Amino acid sequence: TSPKHPETCTASYVTTQADIDNGSVSDTATASGTAPGSQTPVDSNTSSASVPVAQSAAITVVKSANTKVVNHVSQKIHYRFVVKNTGNVSLKAVTVHDHLKAPAGPAVHVVCPSNSLRVGAQFVCTATYIVTTADARHGGVGNTATVTALSPHGARVSSSASTWSVKFRAAASGGGPIVPNGVDGGQAGPLGRTEDLWYLLGGAGALATAMVLGLALALRRRRL
């Protein structure tokens, strides 16, 4: 090369996930050469360039459970939360937040296998809730889940909400109270409570069935 005939050099670089997480690609270059008849190299000044990388942090959660209907107090509901990194940067401090709708409670403890997600990856978190007397009287359990995380530079990202509702539907067959004595505060009480009514209907049904069977057996013996 010469002052009157500068030379242009080119190079290519393929970005990595680390570059995207960093938010830019920075590069520094120098040139060196030797003048004709000289053995001493000449170095250029330093020239730098930085190319920004567009970052888009995003995360989703899809909540589900093993049932949509429960029929007795103390029944367990097993929840499942599928959490996925749908953005283009790695995520850390991934946390699932589950919000029970009153009167449901206490809050469930969500267990996740990790608190970080690489791009495109997902994991499944779980939680268990035990149906209470308040849930039975309310008619079910409703709750909503969201997930939050931090980008590589600490920016907070949140998902949209995912909701799952479980209805309380008493078993069709009688024979006992919906809320057993000693379970979640369930006690035999004044006639008029839902659980007492079911108990009486169930007990009356069982008694009537036994009486009919006994009468039929007695008539058969008399004929013999």
N, C-alpha and C positions, 0 to 999 in steps of 0.2 A: 504494500500500500504506500501511497505518497500523499502529501498535502493536497495535491490537485486531484487525486483519484482515491477517495475514501472507500473503504470496503465495508459492506454490510453483512453481518453474520446473523444467523437465525438459530433458534432452538425451540423445542417443544417440551411441554411438561404436562403430565396427567395428574389432576388434583386427586387428593385422598380424602378420606373421611376426617382425618385430623385437620386438614386444611379447612374443610367446611365448618368443623367445630370451632376452629380458630377465628373464622370470619374473614380471612384474607390469605393471599399467597404473596410473600415478600421475597425478593431476590436482589442480590448485589453482584455487580460485575466489574471486572478490571481487565485491562488489556496490556500486553507487554510485547516488545519487539526489539530487534537489534538493527542499528543503522549499518549501512554498507561499510565495510572496512573496520567495523568496531566489534569488539567481543563483549561489550558491556550492554546488558539489556536495559531498555527504557520502559518504565511502568507508567500506565495512564492514571488518571484520577479515578475515583470510585463512583459508579453510577448505580442508583437503586431504583427499583420499581415495586409497587405494591398493587395487587389486583384484589379488589373486594369480592367476597363470595356471599351471595344472597342466602341468608339463614331463614328457615321457616320451621319453628318449633310447634309441634302439634301432638296431642295425645287423646286417646279415646278409651272409654270403658263401657262394656256391655254386661249388664247384671241379669242373672237368672236364678232360679231356685229349683229344687227337686219336686216342687208341688205348687199348685195354684189354689188348693183347697185343703184346709185342716178341719178336723172334727172333734178334737178334745184338747183340754188344757194339758200342758206339759209335753205336747207333741213338738218334735224338733223340726225346724225348717233349715235346710242346708243351702246356703247361698253360694253363688259362683260369680266371680268378677273377672272378665277377660280384659286385660289392659294391654293396649298396643301403642307403640311409637309410630305415628303416621306422618311425622315431619321429616326433615332432612338433617337434623342434628341429634347427637346423643343426648340422653336425658338422665338426670340424677335426682335424688331425693323424691322418688316416685312414691306417692302416698294416696291410698284410697280412703275416701270419706263417705261413711254411710249414715244417712239421716233418717231415723225412724219417725213416722207420723204418729203424733199423740193419739191415744194414750199408750201406745206401744213403748216398751222399754224393759230393762235398761239397754243402752247402746250395745251393738255387737262388736266383737273384737275381730278385725279383719287381719288375716295372716297372708303375707305375700312371700314368694320365694326369693325376691330380690328387691332392691330399691333403685335400680338403674336399668335403662333399656337402650340398646343400640338401635340404630335406624332400621325400621321394618320389623323389629322383634316384638314379641308379646309374651306375657306370662299370665297365669291364672291364680287369683287370690281366692280365699275361701273364708266363710264365717258361718256360725250356727246361732240360731235364735230359738228360744223356748217359749211357746205360746203361753200366755198368762190369762187369768180370769178377766182382766180388763180387755184383752183382745177378744175374748169370747163374747163379752157383752157389747163390745163395739162392732163386732161383725167381721173382724179380720185384722190383718197387719199390712200396713203400707210403708214402704221406705224407698228412698232415692239415693243413688250413689253417684259421686263425682270423683275425679282423680286429678291431682295436681303434681307438678314436677318442676325442675329447674333446668334451664338450658346451660350449656358450658360456661356462659358468662354470667349466670345467676338470674336470668330473666325468668319470671314465674309464668307457667303455662297451665291452663285449666281445660278440662274436658267439658263437654255438654253433659247434662244429667241423664241417667239411665234409671228407670223406675220399674219396680216389680211389686205387684199387689197379690196378697194371699187372702182368700175369703174364709171365714169361719162358717162351716155348715155342719150342724149337729147330725150325728148318725141317725138314720131313719129308724133303726131298731131301738126299743127301750131297754129297760132292765137296770138302769142306774143313772145317777146324775151326770150332767155334762161336766160339772166341776166337782171332783171327788173331795170328800172331807180331808182336810189337812194338806191339800195341794194348793199352793199359791193363795192361801187365805180362804179357800172354799169351805163353807160351813153350812150345815143344815139350818135353814132359817124359816121365816114365816112364809106361808103359802102365798104364792103370787110371784116369787122370783122365777125366772126362766128355768134355772137348773132344777128347782124344786118341782116345777110343773112337769118337766121331762121325767124326773125321778118317779113321780106319782103315776104318770101315764104308763111308764115302763113297768112299774111294779104291778099296776092294775091289769095290764095286758098279760103279764106272766101268770098272775093269779087266775084270770079268766080262762086262759088256755089249760091250766092244770085242772080246773073244775070241770071243763068240758070233757077232757080226757078221762077223768075219774068217773063221770057219769056214764060215758060210753062203755067203759070197762065193766061197771056194775050191771048195766042192762044186758050186756053180752053174757055175763055169768048167770043171770036169772033165766035167760033163754035156754042155757045149757042145762 
